[in-house]
Amino acid sequence: MAKGYWLAQVDVTDPQAYTVYVAANQIAFRKYGARYVIRAGRHEAVEGACRSRLVVIEFPDYATALACYRSPEYQHAITLRQGYAIADIAVVEGYDGAQP
């Protein structure tokens, strides 16, 4: 079964206040078996544009990734992020087929 992923691009406007959101999102992430694949590491936009932080979070499957985003725990965390960061988040299903 293919994994599920959150692909997030984030611009943090208040790093200190953002830590409250990060602490809150960990509750949902633990509940839904999330694992950071990329967490705001070094990056370079080689085509197009991206925000200052790029994050990839892996879940056991696509349905779990969606359930985590829609969960009461994560919806609460979103309210703590508002006003302190701008985020673009996509939930995607991983590829589990043949490779080149």
Backbone as CSV, one residue per row, in Angstrom:
resi,resn,N_x,N_y,N_z,CA_x,CA_y,CA_z,C_x,C_y,C_z
1,MET,0.848,-1.179,0.000,0.000,0.000,0.000,0.894,1.244,0.000
2,ALA,0.531,2.200,-0.824,1.308,3.436,-0.935,1.148,4.290,0.317
3,LYS,2.202,4.944,0.677,2.188,5.889,1.803,1.404,7.142,1.419
4,GLY,1.034,7.917,2.419,0.434,9.221,2.208,1.404,10.285,2.689
5,TYR,1.358,11.460,2.098,2.292,12.526,2.441,1.592,13.870,2.529
6,TRP,2.087,14.682,3.411,1.769,16.111,3.392,2.972,16.792,2.780
7,LEU,2.731,17.646,1.798,3.769,18.492,1.228,3.418,19.905,1.647
8,ALA,4.246,20.512,2.458,3.934,21.835,3.006,5.040,22.827,2.676
9,GLN,4.611,24.017,2.302,5.514,25.146,2.135,5.032,26.209,3.104
10,VAL,5.944,26.741,3.900,5.553,27.628,4.988,6.482,28.840,5.052
11,ASP,5.887,30.002,5.246,6.616,31.215,5.614,6.198,31.557,7.034
12,VAL,7.134,31.531,7.950,6.857,31.841,9.353,7.123,33.329,9.576
13,THR,6.132,34.024,10.112,6.274,35.462,10.356,6.617,35.779,11.808
14,ASP,6.363,34.839,12.715,6.693,35.020,14.130,7.202,33.687,14.683
15,PRO,8.513,33.454,14.607,9.067,32.165,15.014,8.728,31.756,16.453
16,GLN,8.697,32.689,17.362,8.399,32.350,18.755,6.958,31.866,18.895
17,ALA,6.003,32.573,18.312,4.604,32.166,18.382,4.380,30.854,17.617
18,TYR,5.144,30.625,16.556,5.006,29.417,15.743,5.317,28.160,16.553
19,THR,6.155,28.274,17.562,6.498,27.100,18.371,5.269,26.527,19.084
20,VAL,4.282,27.366,19.383,3.050,26.885,20.007,2.296,25.980,19.028
21,TYR,2.236,26.380,17.762,1.619,25.558,16.719,2.370,24.236,16.573
22,VAL,3.684,24.293,16.529,4.483,23.077,16.356,4.216,22.091,17.500
23,ALA,4.152,22.580,18.717,3.855,21.709,19.864,2.471,21.084,19.726
24,ALA,1.500,21.858,19.266,0.135,21.352,19.125,0.015,20.348,17.983
25,ASN,0.723,20.588,16.881,0.575,19.654,15.760,1.171,18.288,16.073
26,GLN,2.110,18.240,17.002,2.717,16.963,17.371,1.695,15.996,17.963
27,ILE,0.663,16.514,18.597,-0.392,15.659,19.159,-1.069,14.882,18.032
28,ALA,-1.465,15.583,16.975,-2.099,14.919,15.830,-1.109,14.004,15.118
29,PHE,0.111,14.468,14.940,1.091,13.661,14.212,1.365,12.334,14.924
30,ARG,1.494,12.362,16.240,1.717,11.107,16.986,0.510,10.182,16.850
31,LYS,-0.695,10.742,16.962,-1.922,9.946,16.889,-2.053,9.236,15.542
32,TYR,-1.614,9.876,14.459,-1.796,9.329,13.122,-0.526,8.712,12.529
33,GLY,0.488,8.519,13.339,1.695,7.823,12.882,2.536,8.590,11.888
34,ALA,2.562,9.913,12.009,3.328,10.741,11.078,4.824,10.640,11.339
35,ARG,5.579,10.858,10.271,7.046,10.854,10.356,7.569,11.926,9.424
36,TYR,8.429,12.803,9.965,9.042,13.826,9.119,10.019,13.179,8.152
37,VAL,9.897,13.504,6.882,10.848,13.088,5.863,11.786,14.260,5.580
38,ILE,11.199,15.449,5.457,11.961,16.695,5.300,11.340,17.696,6.255
39,ARG,12.180,18.366,7.026,11.671,19.361,7.966,12.525,20.616,7.884
40,ALA,12.128,21.507,6.993,12.757,22.821,6.883,14.257,22.752,6.642
41,GLY,14.676,21.770,5.874,16.095,21.662,5.574,16.541,22.671,4.530
42,ARG,17.794,22.623,4.225,18.371,23.495,3.210,17.740,23.169,1.858
43,HIS,17.399,24.188,1.084,16.798,23.957,-0.220,17.061,25.130,-1.158
44,GLU,16.872,24.846,-2.436,17.048,25.862,-3.471,15.956,25.665,-4.518
45,ALA,15.218,26.700,-4.821,14.201,26.630,-5.870,14.923,26.650,-7.217
46,VAL,14.924,25.530,-7.911,15.599,25.464,-9.206,14.633,25.729,-10.361
47,GLU,13.344,25.678,-10.091,12.296,26.071,-11.036,11.139,26.607,-10.219
48,GLY,10.553,27.692,-10.640,9.430,28.264,-9.919,9.877,28.885,-8.606
49,ALA,8.939,28.925,-7.670,9.205,29.553,-6.374,8.744,28.635,-5.256
50,CYS,9.300,28.849,-4.092,8.844,28.111,-2.919,8.951,29.019,-1.703
51,ARG,8.261,28.637,-0.656,8.306,29.397,0.591,9.604,29.081,1.333
52,SER,9.819,29.767,2.433,11.098,29.654,3.149,11.303,28.301,3.827
53,ARG,10.220,27.604,4.166,10.336,26.272,4.775,9.591,25.264,3.921
54,LEU,10.230,24.151,3.681,9.605,23.030,2.987,9.564,21.854,3.953
55,VAL,8.407,21.216,4.051,8.238,20.107,4.980,7.510,18.976,4.252
56,VAL,8.012,17.754,4.412,7.332,16.563,3.903,7.114,15.647,5.097
57,ILE,5.852,15.272,5.301,5.494,14.413,6.425,4.858,13.153,5.866
58,GLU,5.352,11.994,6.292,4.885,10.708,5.786,3.889,10.082,6.753
59,PHE,2.857,9.464,6.182,1.841,8.738,6.947,1.735,7.312,6.414
60,PRO,1.148,6.418,7.190,1.037,5.030,6.725,0.341,4.878,5.369
61,ASP,-0.629,5.754,5.076,-1.333,5.709,3.798,-2.042,7.048,3.569
62,TYR,-2.616,7.195,2.382,-3.278,8.441,1.987,-4.463,8.760,2.897
63,ALA,-5.275,7.753,3.195,-6.458,7.985,4.039,-6.054,8.496,5.420
64,THR,-4.985,7.974,5.960,-4.515,8.422,7.273,-3.991,9.848,7.204
65,ALA,-3.314,10.180,6.110,-2.815,11.549,5.936,-3.974,12.546,5.906
66,LEU,-5.036,12.203,5.181,-6.215,13.071,5.139,-6.907,13.131,6.497
67,ALA,-7.022,11.991,7.158,-7.681,11.950,8.465,-6.943,12.818,9.475
68,CYS,-5.636,12.806,9.429,-4.856,13.636,10.342,-5.134,15.104,10.075
69,TYR,-5.104,15.506,8.804,-5.358,16.915,8.487,-6.741,17.351,8.962
70,ARG,-7.711,16.499,8.791,-9.099,16.831,9.133,-9.440,16.606,10.599
71,SER,-8.505,16.053,11.364,-8.773,15.709,12.767,-8.998,16.945,13.627
72,PRO,-9.758,16.798,14.709,-9.940,17.918,15.637,-8.609,18.414,16.198
73,GLU,-7.674,17.495,16.411,-6.375,17.876,16.965,-5.621,18.799,16.021
74,TYR,-5.584,18.443,14.735,-4.846,19.286,13.801,-5.618,20.565,13.484
75,GLN,-6.925,20.488,13.405,-7.702,21.705,13.157,-7.485,22.726,14.270
76,HIS,-7.326,22.245,15.488,-6.986,23.149,16.597,-5.598,23.756,16.379
77,ALA,-4.642,22.923,15.970,-3.284,23.422,15.728,-3.289,24.532,14.668
78,ILE,-4.114,24.380,13.647,-4.200,25.407,12.598,-4.570,26.755,13.202
79,THR,-5.486,26.764,14.151,-5.898,28.041,14.754,-4.726,28.704,15.471
80,LEU,-3.793,27.908,15.969,-2.614,28.451,16.660,-1.568,28.985,15.684
81,ARG,-1.619,28.520,14.440,-0.680,28.973,13.403,-1.136,30.271,12.760
82,GLN,-2.442,30.503,12.739,-2.995,31.668,12.050,-2.418,32.958,12.614
83,GLY,-1.978,33.808,11.695,-1.383,35.077,12.072,0.118,35.006,12.295
84,TYR,0.672,33.794,12.341,2.103,33.623,12.612,2.849,32.924,11.485
85,ALA,2.077,32.398,10.518,2.695,31.706,9.386,1.687,31.613,8.254
86,ILE,2.211,31.547,7.041,1.402,31.320,5.852,1.824,29.954,5.317
87,ALA,0.852,29.078,5.093,1.188,27.722,4.672,0.382,27.299,3.459
88,ASP,1.038,26.560,2.588,0.390,25.846,1.484,0.629,24.371,1.774
89,ILE,-0.438,23.591,1.887,-0.304,22.177,2.224,-1.099,21.355,1.226
90,ALA,-0.466,20.336,0.674,-1.141,19.375,-0.193,-0.996,17.995,0.432
91,VAL,-2.059,17.206,0.386,-2.006,15.811,0.827,-1.963,14.969,-0.439
92,VAL,-0.947,14.113,-0.547,-0.764,13.325,-1.764,-0.556,11.854,-1.428
93,GLU,-0.924,11.025,-2.391,-0.679,9.601,-2.263,0.667,9.284,-2.888
94,GLY,1.472,8.513,-2.191,2.774,8.128,-2.711,2.653,7.166,-3.873
95,TYR,3.732,6.959,-4.559,3.788,6.056,-5.705,4.388,4.743,-5.244
96,ASP,3.716,3.656,-5.581,4.150,2.351,-5.110,4.385,1.394,-6.279
97,GLY,4.579,1.944,-7.470,4.713,1.109,-8.663,6.154,0.900,-9.100
98,ALA,6.297,0.482,-10.328,7.612,0.200,-10.911,8.448,1.484,-10.973
99,GLN,9.730,1.293,-10.848,10.689,2.412,-10.905,11.504,2.303,-12.190
100,PRO,12.063,3.436,-12.625,12.866,3.400,-13.863,14.092,2.523,-13.727
